């Protein structure tokens, strides 16, 4: 066991580092700050995905390149695309490669199986370490794979014990360990502390946005949108949500309590059938792992989908065109985009494996339902038996010739739909969407009596600074 400063000194300038944790859970924050304070730089980072870690390194100007499939996170203040990462890309300080997360996982596996290393060091924060260097992680996500595909592990730990009988990562993979209480704060460390929104805000330099309370018409529209999402969830299916999916997560719980009591829901943090008793500000809520029927780690979740074990998944879309192509990468030309979106996460691979694709677009406008996407992040696959797009105006179904409205919501006319849609479509007098029932409304209120759901619909795209870019972003999938 060494000091935190000594641990950080093990990472030389120019090293390739694989960063453990997941989104806003168990990020090795204290170790990253110690590395930055040691004035080492020129790092290459691998993350699956961990945008706050990249944000810390980018803000300090010591990150040269990174591989990370998603550079946004959702928390109490809304959805944020890491601002220092955005700026470093725009100014040419950072080359960012954004593969599908499953591609990163498969690459790590292939390198491990060949006995080679993808990174010089895996940087981890863990719940427990013992005197010989064994590590225990309650929520390992991708950490074990990162450790196996790296030259060695440098870890901070919440607690030290004499002996760990069943280590998550054995001592022969670990180079050094430092005790760092609260070493993941302001991110969470399962079993020790939760996420600190104020601390996250301070790390990204954002101030909380005070938004006016929604009007009754706005709250009604939000409730109807959630109810229409829930209606697309079938009973007896296995359904999955990805990153930044707090809205679909709430819709799934509504479906479970009304029309689909026998569904199986797997959250992207690996919680199987988590108990959802309120509107969480993020779908990446580590605490859900303590209140669920079981857990599955991220690599195994992708494998499950590949092997046909997932029926349905919710997707978001910065843009979607009439043929069902989704853009989660950028708005505008690749050379100088107006908006940098968060990236593909695991959407390309997951979409290529599942039967039913559910796409949620809370506000339908011509700028997001477009004639042609600016970048194709994911596309329809032959295994997709059904693709449904739910907006605040209509419920669309993907047919052989493109999307067609199956129903329009009450108060929406064909002229309204045309004015809010950027692609051509056939419109054969669609039905009016059935109004919300009292059971659906009362159940939604019982899940979220405090009205936290209304805060989930107030995010806006974040424009980036637009100097002549010399940095590079490679989207793959």
HUMO-V924131 format. One record per residue. N is the residue number from 1. PHI is phi in radians with two decimals (999 if undefined). Layout:
n:N phi:PHI
n:N phi:PHI
This chain:
n:1 phi:999
n:2 phi:-2.14
n:3 phi:-1.31
n:4 phi:-1.07
n:5 phi:-1.13
n:6 phi:-1.14
n:7 phi:-1.09
n:8 phi:-1.13
n:9 phi:-1.17
n:10 phi:-1.24
n:11 phi:-1.74
n:12 phi:-1.39
n:13 phi:-1.01
n:14 phi:1.51
n:15 phi:-1.26
n:16 phi:-1.68
n:17 phi:-2.11
n:18 phi:-1.80
n:19 phi:-1.84
n:20 phi:-1.45
n:21 phi:1.47
n:22 phi:-2.69
n:23 phi:0.95
n:24 phi:-1.86
n:25 phi:-2.21
n:26 phi:0.94
n:27 phi:-1.34
n:28 phi:-1.32
n:29 phi:-1.08
n:30 phi:-1.06
n:31 phi:-1.17
n:32 phi:-1.09
n:33 phi:-1.14
n:34 phi:-1.14
n:35 phi:-1.14
n:36 phi:-1.09
n:37 phi:-1.17
n:38 phi:-1.36
n:39 phi:1.13
n:40 phi:-1.50
n:41 phi:-2.73
n:42 phi:1.10
n:43 phi:-1.49
n:44 phi:-1.97
n:45 phi:-2.07
n:46 phi:-2.08
n:47 phi:-2.52
n:48 phi:-2.35
n:49 phi:-1.82
n:50 phi:-2.57
n:51 phi:-1.15
n:52 phi:-1.16
n:53 phi:-1.09
n:54 phi:-1.14
n:55 phi:-1.09
n:56 phi:-1.09
n:57 phi:-1.21
n:58 phi:-1.18
n:59 phi:-1.08
n:60 phi:-1.51
n:61 phi:1.24
n:62 phi:-2.05
n:63 phi:-1.98
n:64 phi:-1.53
n:65 phi:-2.62
n:66 phi:-2.64
n:67 phi:-2.06
n:68 phi:-2.74
n:69 phi:-1.38
n:70 phi:-2.77
n:71 phi:-2.04
n:72 phi:-2.16
n:73 phi:-2.59
n:74 phi:-1.95
n:75 phi:-2.64
n:76 phi:-1.02
n:77 phi:-1.57
n:78 phi:1.92
n:79 phi:-1.72
n:80 phi:-2.24
n:81 phi:-1.67
n:82 phi:-0.80
n:83 phi:-1.18
n:84 phi:-1.19
n:85 phi:-1.13
n:86 phi:-0.97
n:87 phi:-1.15
n:88 phi:-1.13
n:89 phi:-1.16
n:90 phi:-1.12
n:91 phi:-1.62
n:92 phi:1.51
n:93 phi:-1.36
n:94 phi:-2.33
n:95 phi:-1.72
n:96 phi:-1.97
n:97 phi:-1.84
n:98 phi:-2.11
n:99 phi:-1.33
n:100 phi:-0.98
n:101 phi:-1.02
n:102 phi:-1.17
n:103 phi:-1.10
n:104 phi:-1.07
n:105 phi:-1.07
n:106 phi:-1.18
n:107 phi:-1.14
n:108 phi:-1.07
n:109 phi:-1.10
n:110 phi:-1.11
n:111 phi:-1.15
n:112 phi:-1.04
n:113 phi:-1.17
n:114 phi:-1.53
n:115 phi:1.29
n:116 phi:-1.85
n:117 phi:-2.30
n:118 phi:-1.56
n:119 phi:-2.47
n:120 phi:-1.23
n:121 phi:-2.44
n:122 phi:-1.75
n:123 phi:-1.76
n:124 phi:-2.26
n:125 phi:-2.05
n:126 phi:-2.24
n:127 phi:-1.34
n:128 phi:-2.48
n:129 phi:-2.40
n:130 phi:-1.95
n:131 phi:-1.17
n:132 phi:-1.68
n:133 phi:1.85
n:134 phi:-1.17
n:135 phi:-2.11
n:136 phi:-2.10
n:137 phi:-2.17
n:138 phi:-1.30
n:139 phi:-2.34
n:140 phi:-1.27
n:141 phi:0.86
n:142 phi:-1.96
n:143 phi:-1.05
n:144 phi:-1.09
n:145 phi:-1.14
n:146 phi:-1.07
n:147 phi:-1.14
n:148 phi:-1.23
n:149 phi:-1.77
n:150 phi:-2.06
n:151 phi:-1.19
n:152 phi:3.13
n:153 phi:-1.90
n:154 phi:-1.97
n:155 phi:-2.23
n:156 phi:-1.81
n:157 phi:-2.37
n:158 phi:-1.24
n:159 phi:-2.49
n:160 phi:-1.95
n:161 phi:-2.24
n:162 phi:-1.19
n:163 phi:-2.68
n:164 phi:-1.98
n:165 phi:-1.32
n:166 phi:-2.20
n:167 phi:-1.24
n:168 phi:-1.27
n:169 phi:-2.22
n:170 phi:-1.28
n:171 phi:-1.07
n:172 phi:-1.22
n:173 phi:-1.67
n:174 phi:-1.84
n:175 phi:-1.51
n:176 phi:-2.62
n:177 phi:-2.34
n:178 phi:-2.22
n:179 phi:-1.35
n:180 phi:-2.52
n:181 phi:-1.06
n:182 phi:1.03
n:183 phi:-1.25
n:184 phi:-1.79
n:185 phi:-1.09
n:186 phi:-1.56
n:187 phi:-1.36
n:188 phi:-1.49
n:189 phi:-2.34
n:190 phi:-0.94
n:191 phi:1.56
n:192 phi:-2.17
n:193 phi:-2.83
n:194 phi:-1.65
n:195 phi:-1.27
n:196 phi:-1.93
n:197 phi:-1.01
n:198 phi:-1.09
n:199 phi:-1.13
n:200 phi:-1.08
n:201 phi:-1.04
n:202 phi:-1.15
n:203 phi:-1.19
n:204 phi:-1.77
n:205 phi:1.22
n:206 phi:-1.75
n:207 phi:-1.91
n:208 phi:-1.14
n:209 phi:-1.68
n:210 phi:-1.47
n:211 phi:-1.82
n:212 phi:-1.15
n:213 phi:-1.09
n:214 phi:-1.17
n:215 phi:-1.33
n:216 phi:-0.98
n:217 phi:-1.17
n:218 phi:-1.21
n:219 phi:-1.13
n:220 phi:-1.11
n:221 phi:-1.15
n:222 phi:-1.14
n:223 phi:-1.08
n:224 phi:-1.12
n:225 phi:-1.09
n:226 phi:-1.08
n:227 phi:-1.15
n:228 phi:-1.17
n:229 phi:-1.11
n:230 phi:-1.06
n:231 phi:-1.17
n:232 phi:-1.45
n:233 phi:-1.48
n:234 phi:-1.58
n:235 phi:-1.21
n:236 phi:1.14
n:237 phi:-1.78
n:238 phi:-1.72
n:239 phi:-2.17
n:240 phi:-2.24
n:241 phi:-2.10
n:242 phi:-1.83
n:243 phi:-1.26
n:244 phi:0.92
n:245 phi:-2.14
n:246 phi:-1.13
n:247 phi:-1.19
n:248 phi:-1.02
n:249 phi:-1.05
n:250 phi:-1.19
n:251 phi:-1.11
n:252 phi:-1.12
n:253 phi:-1.14
n:254 phi:-1.09
n:255 phi:-1.10
n:256 phi:-1.04
n:257 phi:-1.52
n:258 phi:-2.16
n:259 phi:-1.78
n:260 phi:-2.36
n:261 phi:-1.19
n:262 phi:-1.83
n:263 phi:-1.21
n:264 phi:-2.03
n:265 phi:-1.90
n:266 phi:-2.05
n:267 phi:-1.41
n:268 phi:-1.15
n:269 phi:-1.42
n:270 phi:1.71
n:271 phi:-1.45
n:272 phi:-1.67
n:273 phi:0.90
n:274 phi:-1.16
n:275 phi:-1.44
n:276 phi:-1.89
n:277 phi:-2.05
n:278 phi:-2.90
n:279 phi:-1.45
n:280 phi:-1.32
n:281 phi:-1.27
n:282 phi:-2.57
n:283 phi:-1.46
n:284 phi:-1.65
n:285 phi:-1.88
n:286 phi:-1.02
n:287 phi:-1.06
n:288 phi:-1.07
n:289 phi:-1.17
n:290 phi:-1.53
n:291 phi:-2.38
n:292 phi:-2.69
n:293 phi:-1.42
n:294 phi:3.05
n:295 phi:-2.32
n:296 phi:-2.48
n:297 phi:-1.46
n:298 phi:-0.99
n:299 phi:-1.02
n:300 phi:-1.24
n:301 phi:-1.15
n:302 phi:-1.08
n:303 phi:-1.06
n:304 phi:-1.04
n:305 phi:-1.14
n:306 phi:-1.02
n:307 phi:-1.52
n:308 phi:1.52
n:309 phi:-1.55
n:310 phi:-2.09
n:311 phi:-1.53
n:312 phi:-2.43
n:313 phi:-2.54
n:314 phi:-1.53
n:315 phi:-2.24
n:316 phi:-1.78
n:317 phi:-2.73
n:318 phi:-1.22
n:319 phi:-2.45
n:320 phi:-2.51
n:321 phi:-1.82
n:322 phi:-1.15
n:323 phi:-1.65
n:324 phi:1.60
n:325 phi:-1.32
n:326 phi:-1.94
n:327 phi:-2.02
n:328 phi:-2.13
n:329 phi:-1.87
n:330 phi:-2.82
n:331 phi:-1.94
n:332 phi:1.83
n:333 phi:-1.19
n:334 phi:-1.07
n:335 phi:-1.21
n:336 phi:-2.76
n:337 phi:-1.20
n:338 phi:-1.32
n:339 phi:-2.37
n:340 phi:-1.64
n:341 phi:-1.46
n:342 phi:-1.31
n:343 phi:2.02
n:344 phi:-1.29
n:345 phi:0.91
n:346 phi:-1.89
n:347 phi:-1.15
n:348 phi:-1.06
n:349 phi:-1.22
n:350 phi:-1.06
n:351 phi:-1.14
n:352 phi:-1.39
n:353 phi:-2.00
n:354 phi:-1.80
n:355 phi:-1.44
n:356 phi:-2.12
n:357 phi:-1.92
n:358 phi:-1.96
n:359 phi:-2.00
n:360 phi:-1.93
n:361 phi:-2.22
n:362 phi:-1.08
n:363 phi:-2.29
n:364 phi:-1.44
n:365 phi:-2.46
n:366 phi:-1.12
n:367 phi:-1.40
n:368 phi:-1.97
n:369 phi:-1.76
n:370 phi:-2.00
n:371 phi:-1.17
n:372 phi:-2.65
n:373 phi:-1.19
n:374 phi:-1.24
n:375 phi:-2.62
n:376 phi:-1.66
n:377 phi:-1.45
n:378 phi:-2.51
n:379 phi:-2.34
n:380 phi:-1.00
n:381 phi:-2.13
n:382 phi:-1.10
n:383 phi:-1.41
n:384 phi:-1.32
n:385 phi:-1.36
n:386 phi:-2.63
n:387 phi:-2.26
n:388 phi:-2.11
n:389 phi:-1.96
n:390 phi:-1.91
n:391 phi:-2.19
n:392 phi:-1.43
n:393 phi:-2.00
n:394 phi:-2.82
n:395 phi:-2.01
n:396 phi:-1.85
n:397 phi:-2.19
n:398 phi:-1.42
n:399 phi:-1.88
n:400 phi:-1.06
n:401 phi:-1.74
n:402 phi:2.16
n:403 phi:-1.21
n:404 phi:-2.29
n:405 phi:-1.27
n:406 phi:-1.44
n:407 phi:-2.70
n:408 phi:-1.91
n:409 phi:-1.28
n:410 phi:-0.97
n:411 phi:1.58
n:412 phi:-1.72
n:413 phi:-1.73
n:414 phi:-1.05
n:415 phi:-1.11
n:416 phi:-1.05
n:417 phi:-1.11
n:418 phi:-1.08
n:419 phi:-1.22
n:420 phi:-1.87
n:421 phi:-2.20
n:422 phi:-1.60
n:423 phi:-2.06
n:424 phi:-1.33
n:425 phi:-2.68
n:426 phi:-1.46
n:427 phi:-2.36
n:428 phi:-1.68
n:429 phi:0.85
n:430 phi:-1.10
n:431 phi:-1.22
n:432 phi:-1.57
n:433 phi:-1.01
n:434 phi:-1.05
n:435 phi:-1.17
n:436 phi:-1.08
n:437 phi:-1.53
n:438 phi:-1.11
n:439 phi:-1.09
n:440 phi:-1.11
n:441 phi:-1.17
n:442 phi:-1.19
n:443 phi:-1.17
n:444 phi:-1.08
n:445 phi:-1.14
n:446 phi:-1.25
n:447 phi:-1.23
n:448 phi:-2.30
n:449 phi:-1.14
n:450 phi:-1.41
n:451 phi:1.33
n:452 phi:-1.08
n:453 phi:-1.08
n:454 phi:-1.20
n:455 phi:-1.28
n:456 phi:-1.35
n:457 phi:-1.94
n:458 phi:-1.91
n:459 phi:-1.32
n:460 phi:-2.21
n:461 phi:-1.03
n:462 phi:-1.82
n:463 phi:-1.21
n:464 phi:-1.77
n:465 phi:-1.09
n:466 phi:-2.14
n:467 phi:-1.19
n:468 phi:-1.07
n:469 phi:-1.32
n:470 phi:-2.09
n:471 phi:-1.31
n:472 phi:-2.28
n:473 phi:-2.12
n:474 phi:-1.95
n:475 phi:-1.72
n:476 phi:-2.26
n:477 phi:2.71
